[in-house]
Amino acid sequence: MPSDWAFVSVDMELTNRCSTDCLMCPREAITRPEGLMSECVFKAILEKLIGEGSLITFSGMGDPLSHPNVFDWISDIREKGADVGIVINPASLNKKISQKLVEFSPNSITLSFPSLRKSVFEKLCPKVSYDDALKRTLELIDLARGNAGLRVTGIITDINSGEQEEYVSFWKERGVGSGMKRCHGRGGNLRAPGVYEPHSFGLESGECSLFQFHTFVTWEGEVLACCHDLTGATRIGSLVNDDVSVISERKRNIIRGSMPFPVCGQCDEPLRQCQAPQGLPPRGRKERNRFFGLAAHSHR
């Protein structure tokens, strides 16, 4: 059971390496070390997160499916009675990987499929074939049906601003929940003229509701304010060496004032201004899922 809101949700970055090189991902700005999470770091982190009852999601600035231990670690988390999700992209899929993903059955799979418009997709993901990506996605949908919770997410940019209705309808016809989110500037790091321009939304605010109930852990076990800190400048502690209570207290102290990090002053992430959590943190899986609205697409 979580002792406070800070560890209700945790993004665990298995790696910050990715070969897809999408336009809306400013990989060229990453200056913190690149690598893969080790077994000892994973075990140290997992022990603490299990104690907190955290929802663990394999996500971050890299491709979690590229980590050699990803399926074993999904199994480890589920065997301990905890919940694990994973965020993937279709470029990492093939028949074997899709079968293993469904076989090891994370509680939720979120597949990023930026746009159903071929010209937009291939502009945003120039190294990925649209036709191949769609084929792999439909194969995964067929495998996952009745076996794993799957949701598809897209991105609204300046070149596909009117796509959302057709996007949701397409995936609904295939029995899959979906949604689109507005492209944001990744903490001021994204430079994509003609596709994305910075928004004023959120920039004037000194608060981040997401920060209150969500924690990001790098592949090294470092806790940063956000995955969009590409330099490691917002380090709050180490989940390998520090107790959860220590990191939680540091986060509470930050929340009491304005977000002190320069990256936050450049952030137009819409989730930054979601409703701040109220009262006590969720006291179990059902309460947590209700808070996140997961019931419609998660698999137990």
Legacy VTK file of the C-alpha trace (Angstrom):
# vtk DataFile Version 3.0
C-alpha trace
ASCII
DATASET POLYDATA
POINTS 300 float
0.000 0.000 0.000
1.481 3.404 -0.954
2.448 5.564 2.005
1.732 8.740 0.040
0.979 9.821 -3.531
4.568 9.992 -4.831
4.886 6.328 -5.849
1.340 5.511 -6.938
2.636 5.414 -10.519
6.242 4.802 -11.577
7.783 4.874 -15.035
10.770 2.518 -15.052
13.200 3.233 -17.882
14.785 -0.101 -18.832
16.955 1.722 -21.363
17.219 5.152 -22.933
18.423 3.705 -26.238
16.145 3.619 -29.274
16.856 3.240 -32.985
13.564 4.610 -34.304
14.603 8.292 -34.266
11.104 9.828 -34.418
10.699 13.520 -35.152
8.765 14.198 -31.934
11.472 12.603 -29.773
14.480 14.927 -29.228
17.047 12.169 -28.788
19.839 14.440 -29.972
19.410 16.479 -26.777
20.059 13.554 -24.402
23.309 14.124 -22.552
22.783 11.903 -19.504
24.491 8.494 -19.854
22.975 5.902 -22.166
22.691 2.246 -21.226
20.614 -0.713 -20.066
19.242 -1.336 -16.581
21.195 -4.068 -14.787
19.720 -6.994 -12.892
20.909 -5.654 -9.539
19.392 -2.218 -10.143
16.097 -3.762 -11.218
15.900 -6.003 -8.159
16.746 -3.159 -5.771
14.103 -0.913 -7.303
11.470 -3.611 -7.583
11.721 -4.583 -3.918
10.875 -1.010 -2.913
8.112 -0.532 -5.467
6.428 -3.800 -4.512
6.313 -2.542 -0.936
4.633 0.638 -2.139
2.073 -1.152 -4.321
3.138 0.986 -7.290
1.781 0.692 -10.798
5.016 0.070 -12.734
5.254 1.017 -16.395
8.239 0.192 -18.578
8.624 3.525 -20.317
11.042 6.417 -20.676
13.327 7.753 -23.375
14.150 4.357 -24.894
12.639 1.186 -26.320
11.845 -1.259 -23.494
11.406 -4.156 -25.931
15.093 -3.842 -26.815
16.104 -4.858 -23.284
17.095 -8.554 -23.173
15.387 -9.075 -19.785
12.092 -7.327 -20.509
9.928 -10.456 -20.584
11.566 -12.047 -17.543
11.040 -8.831 -15.609
7.383 -8.603 -16.616
7.039 -12.129 -15.243
8.897 -11.227 -12.026
6.576 -8.302 -11.346
3.402 -10.260 -12.032
4.558 -13.217 -9.917
4.931 -10.830 -6.984
1.306 -9.766 -7.403
2.097 -6.291 -8.720
0.876 -4.584 -11.889
3.098 -3.763 -14.838
2.447 -1.925 -18.085
4.671 -1.317 -21.089
4.817 1.412 -23.733
5.988 0.180 -27.135
6.233 1.239 -30.759
5.394 -0.937 -33.775
8.913 -0.739 -35.200
10.061 -3.057 -32.396
7.486 -5.720 -33.160
7.730 -8.902 -35.147
5.727 -12.101 -34.892
8.032 -13.668 -32.283
8.189 -10.575 -30.067
4.432 -10.002 -30.286
3.776 -13.616 -29.293
6.124 -13.341 -26.314
4.590 -10.031 -25.259
1.129 -11.597 -25.152
2.464 -14.785 -23.541
4.104 -12.909 -20.653
0.974 -10.755 -20.390
1.725 -7.372 -18.826
-1.375 -5.829 -17.274
-1.478 -3.219 -20.009
0.210 -2.590 -23.343
0.233 0.914 -24.781
1.263 1.003 -28.420
2.312 4.350 -29.885
1.025 4.708 -33.437
1.446 8.428 -34.186
-0.990 8.825 -37.095
-3.158 6.788 -39.448
-2.333 9.199 -42.246
0.573 7.613 -44.065
2.271 10.867 -45.065
2.066 12.173 -41.498
3.259 8.893 -39.963
6.300 8.675 -42.229
7.183 12.328 -41.620
7.073 11.772 -37.872
8.820 8.373 -38.073
11.066 8.588 -41.148
12.892 5.321 -40.439
9.694 3.286 -40.123
7.533 1.956 -42.956
3.888 2.851 -42.380
2.666 -0.314 -44.080
4.953 -2.536 -41.983
4.003 -0.713 -38.781
0.287 -1.107 -39.443
0.697 -4.785 -40.309
2.645 -5.466 -37.112
0.112 -3.548 -35.041
-2.843 -5.474 -36.464
-1.000 -8.748 -35.842
-0.491 -7.779 -32.194
-4.160 -6.810 -31.876
-5.209 -10.237 -33.109
-2.842 -11.984 -30.699
-3.810 -9.818 -27.739
-7.570 -10.093 -28.162
-8.883 -11.787 -25.024
-5.347 -12.363 -23.745
-3.844 -8.958 -22.934
-5.023 -5.390 -22.435
-3.993 -3.219 -25.390
-4.489 0.457 -26.143
-3.240 2.491 -29.107
-2.240 6.139 -28.776
-1.581 8.774 -31.410
-0.235 12.296 -31.446
-1.851 15.524 -32.614
0.562 17.865 -34.344
0.192 20.945 -36.519
-0.027 18.702 -39.609
-2.814 16.364 -38.425
-4.827 18.519 -36.030
-8.187 17.189 -37.286
-7.417 13.475 -37.156
-8.716 12.408 -33.762
-12.245 11.322 -34.722
-11.133 9.103 -37.618
-8.273 7.728 -35.518
-10.505 6.610 -32.643
-13.109 5.209 -35.045
-10.523 3.115 -36.942
-9.234 1.380 -33.820
-12.708 1.007 -32.316
-13.774 -0.976 -35.383
-10.934 -3.369 -34.551
-11.978 -3.705 -30.933
-9.167 -1.588 -29.493
-9.376 1.457 -27.255
-7.412 4.468 -28.456
-6.825 8.172 -28.067
-4.675 11.023 -29.310
-2.684 13.510 -27.256
-1.406 16.882 -28.289
2.288 16.974 -29.110
4.266 18.851 -26.490
7.803 20.161 -26.352
9.451 17.549 -24.122
10.465 20.104 -21.545
11.505 22.613 -24.194
13.821 20.157 -25.954
11.739 19.478 -29.072
12.548 21.419 -32.218
10.175 20.514 -35.065
9.131 23.656 -36.966
6.099 23.134 -39.158
5.044 20.134 -37.063
5.154 21.488 -33.516
5.276 25.004 -32.130
5.504 25.700 -28.375
2.208 26.337 -26.614
1.628 28.753 -23.790
-0.468 26.104 -22.008
1.205 25.341 -18.719
4.251 27.530 -19.209
3.009 30.205 -16.846
2.297 27.705 -14.055
4.744 26.894 -11.302
2.948 23.639 -10.491
2.845 20.113 -11.914
0.030 17.848 -10.782
1.624 14.886 -12.548
4.726 15.243 -10.369
2.611 14.631 -7.272
1.540 11.058 -8.065
4.023 9.918 -10.679
7.747 9.159 -10.356
10.303 8.587 -13.105
13.273 6.254 -12.556
16.134 6.063 -15.053
17.894 2.879 -16.137
20.547 3.685 -13.514
17.971 3.904 -10.725
18.113 7.701 -10.530
14.878 9.517 -9.714
14.428 12.586 -11.921
11.624 15.111 -11.851
10.506 13.936 -15.278
11.525 11.746 -18.212
11.882 14.953 -20.236
14.919 15.905 -18.194
17.404 14.781 -20.824
20.479 15.927 -18.902
19.825 14.521 -15.418
19.812 18.005 -13.879
16.637 17.412 -11.815
17.988 14.498 -9.782
15.944 13.936 -6.615
17.685 10.796 -5.380
18.526 7.183 -6.129
15.928 4.476 -5.741
18.810 2.027 -5.365
20.419 3.784 -2.393
17.682 5.950 -0.866
14.601 4.817 1.007
11.281 5.528 -0.659
10.335 7.725 2.295
13.376 9.949 1.693
12.518 10.524 -1.959
8.841 11.057 -1.108
9.750 13.726 1.440
12.001 15.474 -1.086
9.150 15.504 -3.585
6.744 16.899 -0.984
9.191 19.699 -0.190
9.408 20.563 -3.882
5.609 20.574 -4.205
5.279 23.020 -1.308
6.999 25.660 -3.440
7.163 26.240 -7.182
8.795 23.655 -9.401
12.446 24.752 -9.138
13.812 23.142 -12.283
14.476 25.095 -15.513
13.027 22.246 -17.611
9.660 22.770 -15.859
9.573 26.397 -16.960
9.618 25.239 -20.584
7.022 22.475 -20.198
3.728 22.477 -22.115
2.828 18.860 -21.330
-1.016 18.821 -21.024
-0.923 16.304 -18.148
0.939 18.883 -16.111
-2.384 20.572 -15.424
-4.447 17.475 -14.708
-6.448 17.550 -11.501
-4.214 17.346 -8.451
-4.787 14.235 -6.304
-6.989 14.702 -3.258
-7.142 12.883 0.054
-5.308 9.643 0.750
-3.578 7.667 -2.025
-5.341 4.598 -3.464
-5.443 1.759 -0.936
-5.353 -1.076 -3.425
-5.492 -2.104 -7.080
-9.180 -1.296 -7.571
-8.891 2.205 -6.118
-5.731 2.891 -8.111
-7.235 1.684 -11.364
-10.290 3.814 -10.730
-8.007 6.835 -10.219
-6.210 6.197 -13.525
-9.309 5.001 -15.416
-7.549 1.764 -16.352
-10.422 -0.665 -16.100
-11.409 -0.370 -19.764
-8.104 -1.597 -21.210
-6.109 -3.394 -18.547
-5.808 -7.166 -18.222
-5.785 -8.944 -14.894
LINES 1 301
300 0 1 2 3 4 5 6 7 8 9 10 11 12 13 14 15 16 17 18 19 20 21 22 23 24 25 26 27 28 29 30 31 32 33 34 35 36 37 38 39 40 41 42 43 44 45 46 47 48 49 50 51 52 53 54 55 56 57 58 59 60 61 62 63 64 65 66 67 68 69 70 71 72 73 74 75 76 77 78 79 80 81 82 83 84 85 86 87 88 89 90 91 92 93 94 95 96 97 98 99 100 101 102 103 104 105 106 107 108 109 110 111 112 113 114 115 116 117 118 119 120 121 122 123 124 125 126 127 128 129 130 131 132 133 134 135 136 137 138 139 140 141 142 143 144 145 146 147 148 149 150 151 152 153 154 155 156 157 158 159 160 161 162 163 164 165 166 167 168 169 170 171 172 173 174 175 176 177 178 179 180 181 182 183 184 185 186 187 188 189 190 191 192 193 194 195 196 197 198 199 200 201 202 203 204 205 206 207 208 209 210 211 212 213 214 215 216 217 218 219 220 221 222 223 224 225 226 227 228 229 230 231 232 233 234 235 236 237 238 239 240 241 242 243 244 245 246 247 248 249 250 251 252 253 254 255 256 257 258 259 260 261 262 263 264 265 266 267 268 269 270 271 272 273 274 275 276 277 278 279 280 281 282 283 284 285 286 287 288 289 290 291 292 293 294 295 296 297 298 299
